[in-house]
Amino acid sequence: MAAPCWRIASRPLWLKISGSVKICGSVRNVSCSSPQLRAAQKLSPAKAASPWVLHGAVCLQRLPVISQDRSPIEEQFMDMMHQIELEKSLMSDHELRLLDDAERMSRKQEADYDSDEEEDYGGQEIVTAQDLEDAWEQKLKQFQPASRTDASDTTDVSSSERCLGNSLVLLVKQDVGSQKLWLLPQQPWEAGETLRQTAERALTSLPGAELKGRFLGNAPCGFYKYKFPKNIQTESSVGAKVFFFKAVLSSGSSPLPLPKDSYAWVRKDELQDYLSPEYLKQVKRFIMHV
Amino acid sequence: MSAILYRSAAQLLSSPALPAGSAVSNVTSVRHSHWFTSVLSLKTTVPLRAEPRKKKKVDPRRDLIVKERLKKKLKKLEKVPPELIPIEDFIIPAKCFDETRVRGTPRLSFEESERRALLLKEWSRFKYSQHQAETADINEALKAQTQALEELKLESEELYNAAVSPDLSLFPFQHQGPSFTPPLTNYEAPDGKYSDITRVYTQ
């Protein structure tokens, strides 16, 4: 009992659909343990119809747009680095000019100031370095950059503009079997296409026409498999295997025409509020922290 | 005595027409030597009297060979090693040695230097833990991918092969990285004026 149980437990994922977890030695597990045998079996013309229904899913990520805020230690270290760099540096032309101007100013204030003694004094208006600095600062103030934090957007989960410093993943509420579940957009695999094409279909099947994703390679980044509840299980479909493909959002910031509650852009730490535990366990593996 | 005898004996041998009685005299008749022609004939020298010289075919070639040798020597002298292009980064500009630019070295208090040392240590610990977390994330993602590929292989060979085949449309991959502030919508950046002063060297 112990050995088979351990092997089954090490296999990832059982979706707890109706609260009943079936642990039974299926044909699948036996064949999994001997891949060579299986390969030999494959040579026979009747390819052993695997009892798993294949799905392709897309993990669409909007990568960060702005840099993250610095932690306290990072702030301290940055200040210290700036200080050390300043101490070890030489003075630039602009600084020398500032010092000269300051010296000339102080000489002008003296009572016995004679302008003829001044060298390089052409008799015309001198633009001091300080004036230049003021002019530059004025010019900088004319430019208003966009603000880093837009507090209103952090809570609106359906907008892809929230949390610009983190990468967001797109989740949709789809019906699987009889239930509506939050998951990464997926589509069942059809014969004659590769799984990547299935994932691309999953992306395009979402109503938002602007969502364009750049897929990162032909290989899946993760998978999740689950068994159907006993009443749905047939000979050829014991369960389903979902293969995830990573994609990077390349364009499209307009909200999807889906109803607001059926899709969400979430950070990695918010995933647990939406996904079921076993599904989450697999999905978290390939989503990077930042 | 013996020398005179020897000389007269040699003369006797060279001019057999001489009568035996006049062997003692050193003066031989001019006519009998090929070095002295008759007084009546034209005065010619030996080279002039020789046969017309045959134009040796080697002569023009010899001239050419001499010319080539001279040219080669000239080339060797002219061969100057090409001047190496200076690497601008390795030349310290003269401004750095200007002493007027040196800032007064600040005296750090003991507390300040201690604070800096402790902060550096804390920073190294922070960065180490950050790196560990990053490598753990990457390894986890890699494991997830290899497991997914294994499972796919168990499913169907052709799908596995399609997944493992390289994606040629992926590279060159370009992505705009994060900036400090988000991009402004409908912003037109003004053209900046610049003068390019990079030095171009030719060898």
Chai-1 contact restraints between the chains, C-beta under 6 A:
chainA,res_idxA,chainB,res_idxB,connection_type,confidence,min_distance_angstrom,max_distance_angstrom,comment,restraint_id
A,S50,B,E155,contact,1.0,0.0,6.0,A-B,restraint_1
A,P64,B,P178,contact,1.0,0.0,6.0,A-B,restraint_2
A,V65,B,P178,contact,1.0,0.0,6.0,A-B,restraint_3
A,V65,B,P182,contact,1.0,0.0,6.0,A-B,restraint_4
A,I66,B,P178,contact,1.0,0.0,6.0,A-B,restraint_5
A,I66,B,P182,contact,1.0,0.0,6.0,A-B,restraint_6
A,S67,B,P178,contact,1.0,0.0,6.0,A-B,restraint_7
A,S67,B,F180,contact,1.0,0.0,6.0,A-B,restraint_8
A,I73,B,F126,contact,1.0,0.0,6.0,A-B,restraint_9
A,Q76,B,L119,contact,1.0,0.0,6.0,A-B,restraint_10
A,F77,B,W123,contact,1.0,0.0,6.0,A-B,restraint_11
A,M80,B,L119,contact,1.0,0.0,6.0,A-B,restraint_12
A,E87,B,P106,contact,1.0,0.0,6.0,A-B,restraint_13
A,L90,B,R101,contact,1.0,0.0,6.0,A-B,restraint_14
A,M91,B,R101,contact,1.0,0.0,6.0,A-B,restraint_15
A,P145,B,T181,contact,1.0,0.0,6.0,A-B,restraint_16
A,A146,B,T181,contact,1.0,0.0,6.0,A-B,restraint_17
A,A146,B,P182,contact,1.0,0.0,6.0,A-B,restraint_18
A,A146,B,L184,contact,1.0,0.0,6.0,A-B,restraint_19
A,R148,B,T181,contact,1.0,0.0,6.0,A-B,restraint_20
A,L164,B,P182,contact,1.0,0.0,6.0,A-B,restraint_21
A,T194,B,A162,contact,1.0,0.0,6.0,A-B,restraint_22
A,L195,B,L159,contact,1.0,0.0,6.0,A-B,restraint_23
A,G217,B,D167,contact,1.0,0.0,6.0,A-B,restraint_24
A,G217,B,L170,contact,1.0,0.0,6.0,A-B,restraint_25
A,N218,B,A163,contact,1.0,0.0,6.0,A-B,restraint_26
A,N218,B,S165,contact,1.0,0.0,6.0,A-B,restraint_27
A,N218,B,D167,contact,1.0,0.0,6.0,A-B,restraint_28
A,A219,B,A163,contact,1.0,0.0,6.0,A-B,restraint_29
A,P220,B,A148,contact,1.0,0.0,6.0,A-B,restraint_30
A,C221,B,Q145,contact,1.0,0.0,6.0,A-B,restraint_31
A,G222,B,A144,contact,1.0,0.0,6.0,A-B,restraint_32
A,G222,B,A148,contact,1.0,0.0,6.0,A-B,restraint_33
A,F223,B,A148,contact,1.0,0.0,6.0,A-B,restraint_34
A,F223,B,E151,contact,1.0,0.0,6.0,A-B,restraint_35
A,R285,B,E140,contact,1.0,0.0,6.0,A-B,restraint_36
A,R285,B,A144,contact,1.0,0.0,6.0,A-B,restraint_37
A,F286,B,A141,contact,1.0,0.0,6.0,A-B,restraint_38
A,F286,B,A144,contact,1.0,0.0,6.0,A-B,restraint_39
A,M288,B,D137,contact,1.0,0.0,6.0,A-B,restraint_40
A,H289,B,D137,contact,1.0,0.0,6.0,A-B,restraint_41
